[in-house]
Amino acid sequence: MEALYKQYKGLMFRLAYQMLGSATDAEDIVQDVFVKAHDVSLEQMAEPKAYLCKMTTNRCLDLLKSARKKRELYTGPWLPEPISTPSADSYDSVITKDLLSYAMLVLLERLSPSERAVFVLREAFDFQYDEIAELVGKTEANCRKIVSRAKKKMGIDSAEPHLTPDKELGEEWINRFLAALEHGNVEKLLTLLATDAVLLSDGGGKVTAALHPILSGERVASFLLGLMRSFSKRSDFSVELAPVNDQTGFVIRQDGRIDTVVFLHIEHGVIRNLYFVRNPDKLRFIEP
């Protein structure tokens, strides 16, 4: 079983993380699945990868059903838990494969648990429909319909890339974005932001954060410049680029501690979405 753990823990973590949007819960599920699988013989498993993926998927579906109500009662916008990549934890060498973009993880919140599971298996891991049908207990035809329906709910099409964006391009955009903020250049900032840009901030009721989405490029720019003026008054404030969710984001620190992780979603040459994760409970998988 130890050999199977080493071989498949990364796959199971990526699968659970993207189904749940929570690295903490994903880690717990991986441990739980292997504890339960410990009493199962290799002969009973027949195909260990399929067996472990099915157990992981089932545990995720159960958790998603109970998590939905909790997320509806969450204070402010609920955003997925970010993870450092590469990470210093035990998933270091395998976590960066098959990751959907952070923006896609946010969109997954629009889906039902079964839609989310089928979409992740197909779009992130490129499972064949017969394999997905076996894992989720549905027909191949039904799984195809679920993927099509999920894409419509998420407002995406088949041609749109779902995996993480180019890191160098992301770094270039963030540097331009931060330079405009640092110099208080409103005009430049507005050229970088989409006119219908949206900023979401997740504080979870534990730290200060915008309780509602900030809509439009002008309002987002105004909010960001105000935030920058507030931060710039402090000597203990710093910003650094960081590899998060296998893309380039940036980390805001205060007193040396991680305060906020920020993702920019760039689409058609402008910043379409900005995600600020501030809830301290969601920052434990970010390297200090």
DOLOSE-399007 format. One line per 2 residues: for each residue x, y, z of N, C-alpha, C. Coordinates in pm, 1 decimal. Atoms other than C-alpha are relative to their C-alpha. Layout:
X:Y:Z:X:Y:Z:X:Y:Z; ...
***
This chain:
82.8:-121.5:0.0:0.0:0.0:0.0:86.6:127.1:0.0; -89.4:-116.1:-2.7:292.9:234.7:65.9:45.3:37.6:-140.8
-41.1:-25.9:138.5:402.9:196.5:-296.4:-112.7:68.0:-77.4; 115.3:-62.0:66.1:50.9:283.2:-416.5:-17.7:143.9:46.3
11.9:-135.3:-55.2:46.3:584.9:-185.8:97.2:94.2:-70.4; -100.8:-83.6:65.8:367.7:718.7:-335.9:-33.9:23.3:-147.3
29.0:-8.8:142.8:248.6:649.3:-689.5:-121.2:87.6:-30.8; 127.3:-63.2:35.3:-103.7:792.5:-669.8:-43.4:116.5:88.9
44.2:-107.0:-90.7:-115.2:1046.2:-385.8:-11.9:133.9:-72.4; 4.8:-126.9:73.0:-38.5:1334.9:-624.0:-122.7:10.4:-87.6
118.9:3.7:85.1:-309.2:1235.3:-870.1:-126.2:19.9:82.6; 119.2:-8.8:-85.0:-562.6:1193.5:-590.1:-15.1:139.0:61.1
6.6:-135.1:-55.8:-472.3:1526.9:-434.6:-49.2:98.6:-105.1; 42.6:-91.1:106.2:-508.2:1711.8:-767.5:-147.6:-18.6:-32.6
139.7:30.6:29.7:-837.5:1536.5:-831.9:-91.4:58.3:107.1; 83.6:-48.0:-110.1:-981.3:1615.4:-488.4:4.7:152.1:11.1
-13.4:-145.7:-12.2:-845.6:1970.4:-482.1:-86.4:72.6:-102.1; 75.2:-70.4:103.6:-1006.6:2065.3:-811.0:-149.8:-28.1:8.4
142.3:26.1:-21.2:-1334.7:1897.6:-726.1:-54.7:84.8:114.3; 45.9:-68.1:-121.2:-1350.9:2079.1:-392.1:37.0:147.6:6.0
-48.6:-136.6:-14.5:-1153.4:2402.0:-434.0:65.2:23.8:134.5; -60.2:-10.4:-133.2:-1000.8:2327.9:-94.6:115.7:-97.7:11.6
-117.4:85.3:-16.4:-646.9:2197.4:-49.7:-3.6:-71.3:134.7; 9.6:59.3:-133.6:-712.7:2135.0:319.4:-88.6:-123.2:-2.5
91.6:114.2:9.3:-1011.3:1910.2:247.4:56.6:-108.7:-90.4; -58.8:98.0:91.9:-827.9:1743.9:-41.7:104.6:-85.0:71.1
-102.5:71.9:-75.5:-539.0:1651.0:184.9:-64.7:-100.7:94.7; 71.1:89.5:-92.4:-782.2:1503.8:439.0:-59.4:-119.7:-73.7
62.3:108.2:76.6:-960.1:1301.4:170.0:104.0:-101.9:-45.5; -106.0:92.2:42.2:-634.6:1153.7:37.0:38.5:-92.1:115.6
-35.6:81.0:-116.8:-542.1:1037.9:386.4:-111.1:-98.2:34.3; 115.4:83.0:-34.6:-892.7:905.0:450.7:-15.1:-116.9:-97.3
13.3:105.6:101.0:-904.2:709.7:123.9:105.1:-108.3:20.8; -104.7:100.2:-18.1:-572.0:540.0:192.3:-17.1:-78.1:130.1
29.8:73.3:-123.8:-674.9:451.8:546.6:-103.0:-108.6:-28.8; 105.1:96.9:33.8:-987.8:282.9:409.2:51.0:-106.9:-97.0
-51.6:94.5:99.3:-797.8:121.3:121.7:101.8:-96.6:59.6; -102.9:82.8:-63.3:-542.9:-25.7:361.6:-49.1:-142.4:24.9
57.4:131.7:-29.9:-779.7:-312.5:441.5:-46.1:-74.3:-125.0; 41.7:62.5:126.1:-844.9:-389.5:74.3:122.3:-62.4:-67.2
-112.7:67.6:64.4:-622.2:-643.7:-98.9:17.4:49.6:-143.1; -27.1:-41.5:137.7:-458.1:-568.9:-432.0:-85.7:-78.4:-99.1
84.7:81.1:87.2:-660.0:-854.1:-582.9:-140.1:59.2:-8.8; 132.9:-61.2:-1.6:-983.2:-682.3:-476.9:-2.2:130.3:-79.9
-7.1:-127.2:72.5:-867.7:-354.1:-627.4:0.3:-21.3:-151.2; -11.2:30.1:143.4:-794.4:-511.6:-968.5:79.6:109.6:-71.7
-69.4:-113.9:61.1:-702.3:-170.2:-1115.0:12.8:110.1:105.4; -16.8:-93.9:-112.2:-558.7:41.9:-829.7:-31.4:145.0:-34.1
23.7:-140.1:36.1:-568.9:375.2:-1016.2:-149.0:29.9:-7.9; 144.3:-20.5:13.9:-936.0:341.9:-1109.9:-69.7:-12.6:135.1
60.9:22.3:-131.4:-1023.4:209.5:-764.0:19.7:121.7:90.4; -30.1:-113.5:-87.7:-851.4:494.8:-579.1:-66.0:128.6:-49.7
66.9:-118.6:55.1:-988.6:760.2:-816.1:-149.5:-3.6:28.7; 143.3:12.0:-28.4:-1340.0:625.5:-765.9:-28.3:30.2:146.5
17.0:-29.1:-142.5:-1302.3:632.0:-387.5:14.2:149.8:26.4; -22.8:-144.1:-17.4:-1166.6:986.7:-406.7:-118.2:79.7:-52.6
114.0:-70.1:59.7:-1446.7:1100.5:-637.2:-123.3:-10.9:88.2; 117.5:19.5:-86.0:-1715.5:951.1:-412.7:8.9:82.2:127.5
-17.6:-79.9:-122.3:-1569.9:1117.0:-102.5:-18.7:148.0:-30.7; 15.7:-140.5:38.6:-1555.6:1449.6:-286.9:-147.0:34.5:-23.0
142.2:-24.4:25.7:-1917.5:1420.5:-402.3:-77.0:11.7:130.7; 66.2:-7.0:-131.1:-2030.0:1352.5:-45.4:29.8:132.8:68.7
-39.6:-123.8:-67.3:-1834.1:1649.6:85.6:-58.5:122.8:-69.5; 55.0:-113.9:74.3:-1952.9:1884.0:-191.1:-146.6:23.5:33.7
142.8:-13.7:-31.1:-2316.7:1814.6:-107.2:-20.2:71.6:132.4; 12.9:-66.5:-130.3:-2265.9:1922.8:253.4:65.5:137.9:-0.6
-72.1:-127.9:3.8:-2026.3:2206.5:163.7:-81.2:109.6:-66.5; 75.6:-100.8:75.3:-2273.0:2379.5:-68.3:-75.8:93.5:93.2
78.0:-84.0:-91.5:-2494.4:2500.8:216.0:92.3:89.9:81.5; -95.3:-80.5:-76.5:-2192.4:2618.7:417.0:51.4:117.0:-83.2
-52.1:-106.0:86.4:-2064.5:2817.0:119.8:-105.6:106.2:-27.0; 107.8:-97.5:18.4:-2404.4:2980.5:74.8:-8.4:94.6:119.6
4.3:-80.5:-122.4:-2376.8:3107.7:434.8:132.7:71.4:26.8; -134.1:-57.2:-16.0:-2013.7:3218.9:391.0:-7.4:152.4:-5.9
-3.5:-146.7:-1.1:-1935.9:3583.6:467.0:76.9:52.4:-120.5; -62.8:-53.2:120.6:-1866.4:3755.5:134.9:22.5:-107.8:-105.0
-27.2:98.2:106.0:-1747.4:3582.7:-184.4:86.3:-115.3:51.3; -81.1:117.5:-32.7:-1612.2:3228.6:-144.9:93.0:-26.9:-117.7
-98.7:28.5:104.4:-1289.9:3171.4:-340.7:76.9:-127.5:33.5; -78.0:121.3:-25.0:-1088.1:2850.3:-383.3:127.1:30.2:79.6
-122.7:-11.2:-79.1:-793.3:2792.5:-151.7:121.0:-9.7:-93.4; -116.8:5.3:89.4:-468.8:2878.6:-338.2:109.1:-91.5:53.8
-112.0:85.4:-39.5:-163.8:2652.8:-335.1:127.3:46.4:-69.9; -129.3:-32.3:60.4:203.7:2725.1:-392.9:42.5:-112.9:-92.8
-52.7:101.4:92.4:354.1:2544.7:-693.4:129.7:52.4:-61.6; -10.1:125.7:-72.6:605.5:2401.0:-669.4:-11.8:21.5:150.0
25.2:-9.3:-143.0:525.9:2328.6:-308.0:104.7:-77.1:78.1; -97.1:69.3:-84.6:746.4:2222.6:-22.1:-62.2:-121.0:68.3
64.4:111.7:-68.2:487.6:1971.2:96.1:22.7:-130.1:-77.2; -24.6:132.7:55.1:468.9:1603.2:7.7:-48.4:-16.8:-142.8
51.1:11.2:136.2:293.3:1671.3:-324.0:88.3:76.5:-99.3; -87.8:-89.9:76.0:586.3:1879.3:-453.3:21.9:-40.0:-145.4
-43.2:38.7:134.3:689.3:1677.9:-756.3:-114.1:-33.0:-95.2; 108.9:45.8:86.1:343.7:1594.6:-887.4:-117.0:95.8:-6.5
119.6:-82.5:-12.8:110.0:1879.1:-805.0:-23.7:92.0:-118.9; 16.2:-101.2:104.0:173.8:2102.2:-1104.0:-60.7:-52.9:-129.5
62.0:55.8:120.6:32.6:1864.1:-1365.6:-151.7:10.2:8.3; 145.7:11.2:11.9:-327.4:1882.8:-1484.2:-77.1:96.7:88.9
72.9:-97.4:-80.7:-422.6:2195.8:-1290.7:-80.3:92.7:-89.9; 81.3:-100.2:66.7:-711.7:2401.8:-1418.2:45.1:137.4:46.6
-35.9:-135.2:-41.7:-655.7:2776.7:-1409.9:-81.4:38.7:123.4; 72.1:-43.5:-120.1:-756.5:2954.6:-1089.2:-136.5:57.7:-37.7
127.5:-56.6:45.1:-1026.2:3144.0:-1281.4:-101.2:-110.4:-29.2; 89.2:111.9:28.5:-1168.1:2808.6:-1392.2:-50.1:-63.3:129.6
43.3:52.2:-129.7:-1176.1:2686.3:-1031.0:-112.8:85.2:57.7; 105.8:-90.0:-47.7:-1385.2:2991.7:-946.2:-130.6:-30.3:-73.2
119.8:28.6:79.3:-1627.5:2913.5:-1229.6:-63.4:-133.7:37.6; 52.9:130.7:-38.0:-1663.5:2555.6:-1106.2:-104.2:9.9:110.9
97.7:-18.3:-107.3:-1863.4:2694.0:-813.6:-143.1:11.7:-53.3; 133.6:-9.1:60.1:-2154.9:2738.4:-1055.9:-63.0:-137.2:-22.7
45.2:133.7:36.8:-2183.2:2362.8:-1104.1:-51.2:-79.9:118.9; 42.8:95.8:-101.7:-2361.6:2089.2:-914.3:117.0:-93.5:28.8
-110.2:91.9:-29.6:-2137.8:1829.3:-744.2:30.3:-98.2:-113.5; -24.9:97.8:106.7:-2185.2:1572.2:-1022.9:55.4:67.4:-125.2
-53.0:-73.9:115.1:-2125.7:1833.0:-1295.8:146.5:34.3:21.4; -137.9:-37.9:-31.5:-1810.0:1946.0:-1122.7:93.5:-120.4:-13.4
-82.8:120.4:6.1:-1677.2:1591.2:-1089.5:25.9:-42.5:-144.1; -14.5:43.6:139.2:-1741.6:1499.4:-1453.2:85.6:98.9:-79.0
-77.3:-101.5:71.9:-1600.7:1829.0:-1582.6:148.4:-10.0:34.3; -140.5:7.8:-42.1:-1279.3:1798.8:-1378.7:66.8:-124.6:-57.8
-57.3:124.0:52.6:-1224.0:1437.0:-1481.7:28.6:10.7:-149.6; -16.3:-11.5:145.0:-1267.4:1525.8:-1847.3:98.6:109.9:-39.5
-75.9:-116.1:47.2:-1112.5:1871.8:-1880.9:137.9:13.3:63.8; -130.8:-11.3:-65.6:-830.3:1857.9:-1625.0:85.7:-124.3:-23.1
-76.8:124.5:4.7:-731.5:1492.1:-1649.8:-14.4:-76.4:-131.3; 18.4:60.8:132.2:-852.0:1403.4:-2000.4:-38.3:-147.8:8.6
52.8:135.6:-7.6:-1023.1:1084.6:-1883.1:-93.9:-22.2:-118.5; 94.9:34.8:105.1:-1215.2:905.1:-2157.0:-139.9:-12.0:60.5
136.6:-0.1:-52.7:-1592.3:911.6:-2126.7:-40.7:-135.0:59.4; 33.7:129.8:-59.3:-1614.7:537.5:-2061.6:62.0:-13.4:139.3
-64.3:1.9:-131.7:-1369.5:580.8:-1771.9:-77.8:86.8:98.8; 76.3:-91.2:-86.2:-1566.1:876.0:-1632.7:-131.6:-64.3:40.6
128.1:65.9:-28.1:-1892.0:681.9:-1660.4:15.4:-103.5:110.5; -25.7:101.2:-102.2:-1741.5:402.4:-1452.2:25.9:64.5:136.0
-35.3:-66.4:-125.9:-1608.2:643.8:-1189.6:-119.6:63.9:69.1; 112.0:-74.0:-60.6:-1931.5:838.7:-1138.1:-132.6:-74.9:-6.2
121.6:79.9:3.8:-2185.5:565.0:-1207.5:-107.0:53.2:-93.0; 94.9:-51.0:99.6:-2346.1:723.5:-1514.2:35.7:-57.5:-137.2
-29.4:47.8:135.0:-2368.5:638.2:-1884.2:95.3:96.5:-70.0; -88.9:-86.6:78.0:-2117.3:771.2:-2136.4:-76.6:117.1:-60.1
80.8:-105.2:62.4:-2392.4:964.0:-2314.0:-38.1:106.7:101.4; 36.5:-94.6:-105.7:-2500.0:1121.4:-1987.1:119.0:86.6:38.2
-121.2:-75.5:-35.4:-2142.9:1223.4:-1906.8:31.6:105.9:-105.2; -22.4:-97.8:107.1:-2108.5:1393.5:-2245.3:-95.4:118.4:14.4
99.5:-105.7:-18.2:-2428.5:1587.5:-2181.9:34.6:86.8:120.8; -36.5:-73.4:-121.5:-2306.1:1684.2:-1834.8:112.7:98.8:-28.8
-110.7:-89.8:34.6:-1981.5:1829.4:-1973.8:-50.3:117.3:-82.8; 56.4:-106.3:84.2:-2173.7:2024.8:-2237.2:-81.1:98.4:83.6
81.9:-85.6:-86.8:-2418.3:2155.6:-1976.2:88.0:82.2:94.1; -90.9:-69.6:-91.6:-2134.4:2245.1:-1738.3:66.4:118.5:-69.5
-65.3:-108.2:74.1:-1959.6:2452.7:-2006.4:-95.9:116.5:-23.1; 99.3:-106.3:18.9:-2280.4:2643.5:-2074.7:-20.7:77.7:129.7
16.6:-65.5:-130.0:-2325.5:2715.7:-1703.1:118.0:90.7:32.6; -121.8:-74.6:-30.8:-1967.5:2838.5:-1681.3:27.5:110.4:-101.5
-18.6:-103.2:101.8:-1996.5:3050.7:-1994.4:127.6:-15.6:-78.5; -123.1:24.8:75.2:-1703.9:2885.7:-2172.1:-32.7:-85.1:-121.7
18.8:85.4:116.5:-1661.9:2710.3:-2505.1:116.3:-96.5:-12.9; -99.8:106.7:13.6:-1458.6:2414.6:-2621.9:136.6:51.4:-40.7
-127.4:-53.0:48.9:-1191.0:2634.6:-2777.8:78.4:73.6:107.9; -65.7:-78.7:-104.4:-1111.4:2817.4:-2454.4:94.3:-87.1:82.1
-93.6:79.5:-79.7:-800.1:2694.8:-2270.5:-41.1:-2.2:146.7; 42.8:13.4:-138.4:-885.0:2557.7:-1927.7:117.1:-14.0:96.6
-114.0:20.3:-88.0:-538.9:2477.6:-1795.3:68.5:132.8:29.7; -61.7:-122.5:-48.9:-313.8:2728.8:-1624.4:69.4:76.8:-111.8
-56.6:-83.0:106.1:-192.5:3022.9:-1837.4:152.0:5.4:4.1; -144.6:-14.0:11.8:162.3:3096.6:-1950.6:56.2:85.3:113.6
-54.1:-69.3:-117.3:375.3:3197.4:-1649.9:71.5:129.5:-36.7; -73.9:-120.8:39.3:597.0:3445.7:-1834.7:-95.4:111.9:-39.2
99.7:-99.6:37.4:295.8:3622.0:-1982.8:-66.6:56.5:124.7; 62.0:-44.5:-124.5:135.6:3635.1:-1638.4:91.2:93.3:77.3
-97.2:-84.5:-70.1:453.4:3781.5:-1488.8:9.2:137.8:-64.4; -6.4:-127.3:72.1:468.3:4049.5:-1757.7:-121.7:86.7:32.5
122.7:-74.5:-29.5:107.3:4149.4:-1694.6:-1.5:53.0:142.7; -0.7:-42.6:-140.1:149.6:4161.8:-1318.3:96.4:115.9:20.5
-95.8:-110.2:-13.0:458.3:4382.8:-1347.9:-57.2:130.7:-54.1; 63.6:-120.3:56.3:268.8:4627.0:-1571.4:-111.0:50.1:92.1
110.5:-32.0:-90.1:-28.2:4616.8:-1337.2:51.5:66.1:128.1; -55.3:-54.1:-124.4:181.0:4678.1:-1023.9:67.0:134.9:-22.2
-64.2:-128.9:30.9:376.8:4959.1:-1193.0:-104.7:110.2:-10.0; 107.6:-98.9:11.5:51.9:5139.5:-1278.7:-55.4:35.6:137.2
49.3:-25.4:-135.7:-66.4:5100.2:-919.5:99.9:82.9:80.3; -104.3:-68.1:-77.5:264.7:5212.3:-769.3:9.4:148.1:-35.4
-10.6:-138.9:44.5:266.7:5531.2:-976.5:-135.3:72.2:1.1; 132.4:-61.9:-4.0:-104.4:5595.1:-928.0:-49.6:41.7:-136.5
32.5:-34.1:138.6:-147.7:5596.3:-1305.0:-137.6:-56.3:-37.1; 137.5:44.1:24.0:-525.4:5577.4:-1346.9:-21.2:-36.5:-146.1
20.1:23.8:143.2:-517.0:5601.8:-1727.1:61.2:-133.3:-42.8; -66.3:125.6:35.1:-267.9:5317.0:-1759.2:-75.6:-118.5:58.2
72.8:107.6:-66.1:-460.7:5105.0:-1511.2:-128.3:-33.8:-75.7; 125.2:21.5:72.5:-783.2:5152.6:-1705.8:22.8:-67.6:-134.9
-28.6:69.2:126.4:-613.9:5037.6:-2026.6:28.4:-148.1:23.1; -28.5:139.9:-32.4:-513.3:4715.3:-1849.9:-125.2:-76.1:40.6
122.2:63.3:-50.4:-858.3:4648.3:-1702.9:-109.0:-3.2:-106.5; 117.9:5.6:86.0:-1160.7:4530.1:-1899.7:-103.2:98.8:53.4
102.3:-95.6:-45.7:-1447.9:4779.2:-1887.8:-98.1:-66.7:95.2; 91.0:73.2:-88.9:-1655.4:4507.5:-1719.6:77.5:-89.3:97.5
-82.7:77.2:-93.5:-1375.4:4385.1:-1489.9:-73.8:-22.0:131.9; 62.3:35.2:-128.0:-1479.7:4215.3:-1165.7:109.6:-36.1:99.5
-94.1:33.3:-107.4:-1284.7:4202.8:-838.8:-75.6:-70.6:111.6; 57.2:75.3:-111.4:-1368.3:3940.1:-576.6:103.8:-9.6:110.3
-91.1:3.3:-114.4:-1216.4:3949.2:-229.4:-57.7:-91.7:107.7; 44.8:100.2:-96.5:-1239.8:3659.7:18.0:72.2:19.3:133.0
-54.2:-13.4:-134.7:-1187.0:3745.9:383.7:-63.9:-96.3:97.3; 66.4:99.6:-83.6:-1427.2:3486.1:521.2:-55.1:52.8:130.5
48.4:-57.3:-124.8:-1545.8:3729.6:787.4:107.0:7.3:107.3; -108.8:2.7:-98.4:-1207.3:3698.0:958.9:95.0:117.5:-14.9
-80.2:-119.9:25.1:-1025.3:3992.0:798.7:-81.7:92.0:-90.3; 71.3:-97.1:83.2:-1136.0:4305.3:614.9:8.1:-39.2:-147.0
6.5:30.8:143.2:-1249.5:4237.7:258.8:-131.2:53.8:-54.0; 123.8:-46.4:63.0:-1508.2:4363.9:12.0:-103.9:-111.5:8.5
103.2:101.4:-19.2:-1831.4:4181.8:96.0:-75.8:-32.4:-127.7; 70.1:20.9:126.5:-1967.5:4217.4:-256.2:97.9:18.3:-115.3
-87.4:-19.6:116.2:-1808.6:4192.5:-601.4:8.8:147.1:-38.1; -18.8:-136.8:50.2:-1662.1:4519.8:-729.5:-6.1:-7.6:-152.2
31.0:13.7:141.8:-1796.6:4567.3:-1080.1:40.7:122.7:-80.1; -43.1:-97.7:100.9:-1655.2:4767.3:-1376.4:145.7:39.4:21.0
-140.5:-37.3:-4.7:-1301.7:4869.6:-1462.5:24.8:125.2:81.3; -18.8:-125.9:-72.5:-1345.9:5219.9:-1320.4:-9.4:-20.5:150.6
14.5:24.3:-144.1:-1468.3:5098.1:-981.6:113.1:-85.8:54.4; -112.7:83.4:-41.8:-1200.1:4831.0:-964.1:126.2:84.9:12.2
-118.1:-87.0:-3.3:-931.4:5090.2:-1046.2:-3.4:90.9:121.8; 14.6:-88.6:-115.3:-1064.7:5328.0:-781.7:26.7:-74.9:130.0
-20.2:82.5:-119.4:-1072.4:5049.8:-521.6:147.9:-33.2:18.0; -140.5:40.3:-7.0:-718.4:4935.4:-604.4:91.6:116.5:36.4
-83.6:-116.4:-29.6:-569.1:5284.5:-595.3:-17.6:43.6:145.0; 23.8:-30.5:-141.1:-732.7:5348.5:-259.0:72.3:-98.5:89.8
-69.0:104.1:-75.4:-594.4:5018.5:-133.1:150.3:24.8:-0.4; -143.5:-25.4:13.1:-248.8:5108.5:-261.4:42.5:118.2:86.1
-32.7:-116.6:-84.3:-255.0:5447.1:-88.1:4.5:-39.7:147.0; 4.4:45.6:-138.8:-348.2:5276.2:236.9:122.8:-83.5:34.3
-114.6:86.8:-24.5:-75.4:5012.5:207.0:131.5:77.4:-1.9; -127.1:-70.9:18.1:195.2:5258.4:97.0:39.6:82.4:122.4
-30.1:-74.9:-121.9:170.4:5439.9:430.4:71.9:-86.4:102.7; -59.1:92.5:-96.3:307.1:5131.3:602.6:138.5:-43.7:-46.7
-137.1:39.7:33.6:675.6:5046.1:614.6:15.1:-151.9:-5.4; -10.1:145.7:-6.9:602.8:4676.7:672.3:-73.3:-68.8:-114.9
77.5:51.8:112.6:419.4:4632.2:340.8:91.9:-37.9:-115.9; -79.7:41.0:116.3:569.3:4436.6:48.8:-84.9:-84.6:-94.2
67.9:79.4:102.7:456.3:4272.9:-275.2:105.0:-80.8:-75.0; -94.7:83.5:73.8:628.2:3981.6:-447.2:-74.5:-95.8:-92.3
56.9:98.1:91.3:553.2:3763.9:-747.6:22.1:-139.4:57.1; -10.8:134.2:-56.1:491.6:3400.0:-659.8:-67.0:-101.9:-91.8
65.0:106.4:77.1:415.6:3069.1:-835.0:-114.2:-60.6:81.5; 117.3:51.9:-70.7:62.3:2984.7:-722.2:-93.8:-64.8:-101.0
87.4:75.6:90.1:-167.2:2725.6:-878.3:60.0:-13.3:-139.9; -76.1:18.2:123.3:99.8:2674.7:-1144.0:-15.1:116.5:-97.2
1.0:-121.0:80.8:63.6:3030.7:-1268.1:64.4:110.8:82.7; -62.8:-109.4:-73.5:213.2:3365.0:-1171.5:-106.8:86.6:64.3
85.7:-91.7:-74.2:26.9:3551.7:-900.8:90.3:89.3:81.6; -88.1:-73.5:-90.9:148.1:3786.5:-633.1:-53.3:-3.9:141.9
28.4:11.0:-142.9:162.0:3782.4:-256.5:26.2:134.1:66.5; -16.1:-121.8:-79.4:109.3:4084.4:-32.6:34.2:-42.2:142.4
-41.9:31.7:-136.8:290.6:4069.6:300.7:-8.2:123.7:88.3; -6.7:-103.9:-102.3:255.3:4274.0:616.9:71.5:-58.5:120.6
-83.3:49.2:-110.9:506.6:4239.6:898.6:64.5:-134.2:-34.4; -64.3:123.7:41.6:663.8:3960.1:694.4:-93.7:-118.0:-16.7
95.0:111.2:11.7:351.1:3743.4:709.6:-85.9:17.4:-124.8; 85.0:-4.0:118.9:133.2:3653.3:413.9:-135.8:58.1:37.1
126.9:-67.6:-26.5:-167.0:3884.7:408.3:-104.0:-31.5:-107.5; 92.1:17.8:112.6:-320.3:3834.0:62.3:71.1:-68.0:-116.2
-47.8:58.0:125.7:-272.3:3618.8:-247.1:-92.1:50.6:-110.2; 78.1:-62.5:107.5:-382.8:3781.4:-573.6:23.3:-72.2:-132.8
-3.8:56.8:134.8:-465.3:3625.3:-910.2:-62.7:98.8:-97.4; 59.2:-77.2:108.7:-528.0:3813.3:-1234.3:-42.1:-96.7:-109.8
47.2:80.5:113.0:-739.0:3652.2:-1505.1:-1.1:88.6:-123.3; -15.5:-81.6:120.8:-634.2:3793.4:-1842.0:-71.0:-67.9:-116.4
78.0:54.8:111.3:-866.5:3745.9:-2136.6:-11.1:104.1:-110.5; 7.0:-90.1:116.0:-849.3:3900.1:-2484.6:77.4:130.3:22.5
-88.5:-114.4:-13.9:-566.1:4133.6:-2384.6:-32.6:97.6:110.8; 32.9:-86.1:-114.7:-723.2:4281.6:-2069.3:-23.4:-86.7:123.6
25.7:71.4:-125.0:-764.3:4187.2:-1703.5:-150.8:-6.5:20.2; 144.4:19.2:-10.8:-1112.8:4040.7:-1678.6:-44.3:-18.2:145.3
35.1:28.6:-139.2:-1112.4:3917.2:-1318.5:121.6:14.9:89.7; -104.5:-8.7:-101.6:-910.3:3986.8:-1004.9:-51.2:-72.1:123.9
39.6:79.1:-115.6:-918.6:3747.4:-711.0:96.9:27.0:115.3; -79.5:-30.4:-118.9:-794.3:3854.4:-366.6:-39.0:-98.5:110.4
26.9:97.1:-106.4:-770.1:3569.4:-114.2:66.6:49.5:127.3; -52.7:-58.8:-123.0:-732.9:3712.1:237.0:-31.4:-84.1:124.0
36.3:83.9:-114.5:-898.2:3456.2:465.6:123.9:-77.2:45.8; -123.8:65.7:-44.8:-602.1:3337.6:678.7:-8.2:-152.3:-0.4
15.5:145.6:2.4:-747.1:2985.1:690.7:28.7:-58.2:-138.1; -21.8:47.1:136.7:-700.4:2965.0:313.3:142.3:26.3:-50.0
-136.1:-34.9:41.6:-334.9:3070.5:310.3:105.1:-97.8:51.3; -95.9:93.0:-61.4:-177.3:2770.3:482.3:78.7:-81.4:-102.5
-73.1:73.8:103.0:-73.1:2608.1:152.4:86.4:91.9:-86.1; -89.6:-93.7:67.4:119.0:2917.8:44.5:133.6:0.1:73.5
-131.5:6.4:-63.6:492.2:2894.6:106.5:33.1:131.6:68.6; -31.2:-123.2:-74.4:604.4:3143.6:373.7:118.9:75.1:-59.6
***
